[in-house]
């Protein structure tokens, strides 16, 4: 019985560095997932804040231009404002940024889920299984980091 207790103590000492690493990855995943969520919300607001006024001003300027010859100058000004909003939306690419951050949020949620699962199963797995699960978790983390187009490897060279 004493040998069994000694063996359990040894296995707990071996798992402790792994547990610390998994907990570190878990905290990072939670933080990055939360950040991606906030960026999704921000870019959604920006998309609406630039796109909606552009559409409204374009419609109003078209209607004003067709209403009377005297309304050409206000219609032209509204068309310029609409073009400015459209150009801003195109330049910022808020729809693309929102989609990238959604992918990032999902990728970090997967990292978080895998880390939680590994922590829950850690006492039931042998050393080799834990090492394999940790490798898989770190690979998943690497993929999550690469979800942003700027961080992804250049695939055109392949």
Secondary structure, DSSP 4 states (H G I P E B T S, - for coil): -HHHHHHHHHHHHHHHHHHHHHHHHHHHHHHHHHHHHHHHHHHHHHHHHHHHHHHHHHHHHHHHHHH-GGGHHHHHHHHHHHHHHHHHHHHHTHHHHHHHHHHHHHHHHHHHHHHHHHHHHGGGS-HHHHHHHHHHHHHHHHHHHTTSTTTS--GGG-
